[in-house]
Amino acid sequence: MAAPLSENDVEIEVIGELVSKPYIDITLAMMEDFGINVTNHKYKLSILKVTNPIFHPVHIW
């Protein structure tokens, strides 16, 4: 969930056995609900930089 706060695009690749697939699916769905562009190709994930997110933790304070 910290990836959208990165200055750059983020790529995550799962290596080895994926045992938490439902948790990853839920997390990706939630990120997309918040306007974060995520591509998922066999759980090699690309999270593109968000220029104007709906929610940003810094804006709370």
Secondary structure, 3 states (H helix, E strand, C coil): CCHHHCCCCEEEECCCCCCCHHHHHHHHHHHHHCCCCEEEECCEEEECCCCCCCCCHHHCC
